[in-house]
Amino acid sequence: MSDERTRAKQTDMMSMGRRALLGLAVLCAAAVSLPAAAQAQRYPSKPIKLIVPYPPGAATDNIARAFGQELAKVVGQPVIVENRPGGGSSLGIVAAKGQPADGYTLLVRAEGFYAAKLATPTLAYEFSDFEILAPLAQSSYAFIVAADRGWKQLDDLKKAQREIDVGSLDLGVGVYSTLAARMAKDLGIRLRTIPFKGGAEGLTAILAGQIDAYFTTIGTTQAVKDSPKVKVLATTGLPGSNNFLPGVKTFQELGLPNMTFSSSYSLNVRSDTPAPIKEQLARAVQQALSSEAMKTARRQLFLEPYAGSAADYRRDQAGVLKEFEAAAAEDGKSAK
């Protein structure tokens, strides 16, 4: 055989080898993707667990249960709500992180998701461990003061000439401390946060005159708004959005636009859940959220829907995290 024919044969053999390797690579890739695709076709084939890191009866729990009922109708499987309160919501978050990333364990979260981790960086989860599927609902806050202080409007707080005690439910940096810090800066007053373990404790304290003021959700405010022992001075909602406290103006309407804020509750899944399952979940979630039953549940719980898209919501949450991180860093400097 001549050298040219030998070289040609070698070239053909190398080409065949490369094609074989390429084919093997394609087969391997297909084999890897098949399980995820097969899982997605069968999903869901068993009950879905919805972990709520707050106690039964809280607004987060109530809206989660209403949503779970609607999601069950859409997917044709039971949705079981599991309450895991404690640690500023970290116990439930860690529990959800410990479950398989298969779409059968979902997490309802609020701003405690960020606050708990910033307060205790060693907690066994990272912010990137979960992906937001959709916002469930949101609530602005009312700022209430003890009526016997004689404060009828925000500017009256400037006349106190002392630190004003404001109740807080934060373990460290969180919604309550953030709102208090914003208001202190905008009004030019001095505040001192007084920690409580739960919202009911804070309300009891202000009704008893043990603290001067308190930020509380619009839903919780319904229980005390008509009490002669408190005065509702403002809300953190957008102008025109307050349908539950008629006659009470927003901070923005009173000249403090920086005080616009709403807490929100969102549905989350492990980030490493296979993409086909996440896509199926996202469609089912949107269908459940748009039901008339969910609209009714929000109204009954004094909650509002989130007006933007899921992408808008993720950007908003990134802004909240950035603010919390900046506040935590500032607290760290002050402690040194």
N, C-alpha and C positions, 0 to 999 in steps of 0.2 A: 504493500500500500504506500502510495507516495506521501510525502510530508504534507502536501496541501490537503489531501483527502483525510489524513489523520487529524489535522488541525480542524477541518470542517466538522468531522465527527465529534471531536471534543467540544467544539462550540455548541453543536446541537444538544449534546448531553448536558452541558451547563445550562443551556436555555430551558431544557426540560426540567432540570433540577430547580431552577428559579421558579418556574410555573407551578411545580409541585409544592414548593414551600409557600408560595403565595396562596395557592388553593387551601393548604393546610391552615394558614393564618385566617383565611376567610371562614373556614369551617369552625375553627376555635372561637372566633368572635361570635359566630352565630350560636355556638353552643353556650357561650356565656350569657348571651342576651335572651335565649329561649326561656330560662327559668323565670326571669322578670316578666316577660311577655305572657307566659303561661299563668303566673300568679295573678297578673292584671286581669286576664280573662275570667278567672275564677273569683276575683275579689268583688265583694266580700263574701266569704263562705262560712263565716261564723260571727258571733257578736263582736261589736266594737266597744272598746272601753274609752270613756271620756273622763280623764282625771281633772278634778277641780281642786286646786290647792287652797281652798277656803272652806269654812264650815257650812253645814246645811243651813239654809235660810238666808244666807247673804245674797246680795243682788247678783253676784257672779254665779252663785250656785243656781239661783232661780232661772236666770236667762239660759244657763247651760242645760238645765233640765228641759226647758221649753224647746231649745234647739235640738236636743237629743231625740225628743219625740218626733220632730219633723224629719230629722235625718234618717231615723229608723224607717219611716214611711217611704223615703226615696230609695234607700239601699236594700230594703227588704230583709234587714237583720236587726235584732235588738241592739240598742245603744245604752250601755250601762254606765251611769254616772257614779264615779268613785271619789268621795271627798277625802283629801289628804291635806288638812290644814296644818299650819305650824311653821316656825322658822321664817316668818315673813313671806310665805308661799314656797320656800325652798324645798320643803319636804316633798311636796307634790311634784315639783319640777324634777327633782332627782329621781323620784319614783318613775316618772315618765321616761326619763333618759335611760333608765335601767331596763326598759322593755325593748323587745326586738323592733327593728326599723322595718315593719311590714305593713304599716297602715292600720293596724288593729288597736293601737293605743294613740289617742289624741290628747292634747293638753290645752286647757283654757288658761290663759294668762292675762295678767294686768301689769301695771308698772312695777309691781313687786318682783317681777322676773329680773329686772335690772337692779333694783335697790338691794335685794338680798345678796346678789353676787358682788356688788360693789362694797357692801358692808363686810362680807366674808369671802374674800377671793378664793379661799381653798375649797369652796363648795364644788361638788363633783359634777359640774356642768359648765359649758361655755355658751355664750350667746349664739354662736354659730351652730350649736347642736340642734336647733329647732328652726323651722321655716314657718312663717305666717301663711296660712291658707286664706284667711279672711277675717275682717273685724265682725264681731257679733253685735256689739252695741257700744254706746258711750254715754257718759254722764258728766255734766259740768258740776261745779261746786257752788254752794252758798256760803257766804261769810256771815256768821251770826255772832252777836255779842250779848253778854249778860245785860238785861234791861236795866238793872239797878245802877249800872255805871253812868247812865244818862247820855249815852252816845246815840245820837239820832242819825248821824251821817258820818261818812269816812273821815272828813276833816276834823271831826270831834276827837279822833284818836290822837291828834297832834297836841291836844291840850292836856293829855294825861301826865306829861312831864315825869314819866317813869317807864320802866320796861313793862310791856303788855304781855301777859301770859296767854299763849295760844296753844290749844291742845294739838297733839300730833300722834299719828299711828305709825310713824316711820321707825325702823330699827336704826337707820342712819340717814343717808340722803334718800329722799323720796318725794312723793307728790306734796305732802303736807309741809315739809320743811322747805321745799322749793317755792310753793305759793307764799309761805310766810316771808321768806327772804325777798321775793319779788316785791311784795307789798311794803315791807319795811323800807326798801330802797326807794320805791316810788313815792311813798308818803313822807319819807324822812323821819321815821320813828324807830324806836328800839323795841324789839320783840324777844321773848324768851319762850322756847318751845317746851311744853310739858308732855311727856310721853304717856300714852295709854295703850293697853293691850288690844282694845277693840272699840268699834264705833259707839256701842251702847254705853261703854264706860265714859267716853268723852262727852256724850250727850248728858249723862247723869251729872257729870261735874259742872257743866255750864248751867244746867237747870238749878243746881244747888249754889251757884255763884262762886264755885271754887276756882274757876279760871275766868279770864276776861273774854276770850273769844275762841272761835272754833271754825275751821273749814270742814264742811260735811257735804256729802253728795246730795243732789236734789231729791232723790228718793227718801233718804234718811231725814231730810229737813221737813218732809210732810208731817212727821210725828210731832214736831215742835213749833211749826211756823205760826200757829195761832196761840201759842202759850204767852201769857203776859210776862213770863220770866226771861224771854229772849227777844232780840230784835234782829231781823234779817236785813243787812245793810246792802248787799250786792251779790251778784253771781258772776262766775267766771266764763259764762257762755258768750256766744256771739250775739250781737243785737238782733232782736227778732226771733231768737231761738228759744226763749224762755216761755214755754207753754204751761209750766207746772207751778210757777210762783208769780201769778199775775200781780202787776204793780211794782215788782222789785226790778230795779235797773241793773244792767251789767256793769262791771268795772270799766269796760270800754266806754260805755255811755257816760260814765262818771269821770272820764278823763284819764283812765289808767289802762291803755290798750295792751300793755305788757302782761296784764293779769288774765288774758284770755287763755283758758285751758280746759280740756276735757279728759277725764280718765276713760280708758277704753278697755274692752275685753275682747280678746281675739282667740281664734282657733288655730292651733299649731300642730305640726307633725314633725317627727324626726327628720332632719335634713337629708340623711342618707337613705331615706325610703326610696325604693325604685321609682324612677320618673313616671312610668305608665300608671302606677298606683296613685301617685300624687295628682296626676292629671284627672284620673277618675274621681278622686276625693274632692278636688277643687270644683268639679262640675256638680257633684252631688251636694256639696256644701252650699253653693250659690242657689241651687234649686230650693233647698230647705230654708235658707235665709229669706228668700223672696215670698214665702208663703204668708197667707193672711194671718195664720195662727201666730207667726213670729212678730208680725206688725202689732197684733193685739197684745202679745206678751210684753213687748217693749213699752207700750203705752201704760199697761197696768203696773209695770215696775218703774215708771218715770224715767225711762231710758230713751235715748234717741238713736236712730240709725247713723252710721258713718256715711257721709255724703259722697266721698270720692271712691276711686277704684282701689283694688288691693295694692297696686303699685304705689298709689298716693299714700296709702296707709303705711306701707313699709318705709317710705321716705319720712313720714311724720314721726314714726317710731325711732328712726335713726336720729332725728333731731332731739327727741326726748332723752335718748341714751347719751348723746353728746352733752346735753345740759347737765344730766346727772353726773357724768364723769367729771365735768369741770367743777361742779359743786363738791364732789368727793375729793378732788385734788386740792381744792381750796381749804377744805376741812383738815386735810392732812398737813398742809402747811401751818395752819393755825395751831394744830396740836403739838408741833415741834417747838 
